[in-house]
Amino acid sequence: MRDLSGETISRGMAVRLIGGTQTKIAGHLFRSLPNGELARPILEPKRAFVLDRFNRLAEKHRTKREK
């Protein structure tokens, strides 16, 4: 099977990609979308985004409390 990067991949790897995992092909990370298309992975994990937002809210709360 050939993927978007032009590399030949195994059937097992194709099934994993369709299942929604991320995998490295020819040095590039790919993830699959719910409709089966391949896409580049999300650069920043959602966990980090949520934690950053939580920290900003906590900082605002501390600032309001000190006033």
Buried (B, 14 or more C-beta within 10 A) or exposed (E): EEBEEEEEBEEEBBEBBEEEEBBEBEEEEBBBEEEEEBEEEEEEEEEEEEEEEEEEEEEEEEEEEEE
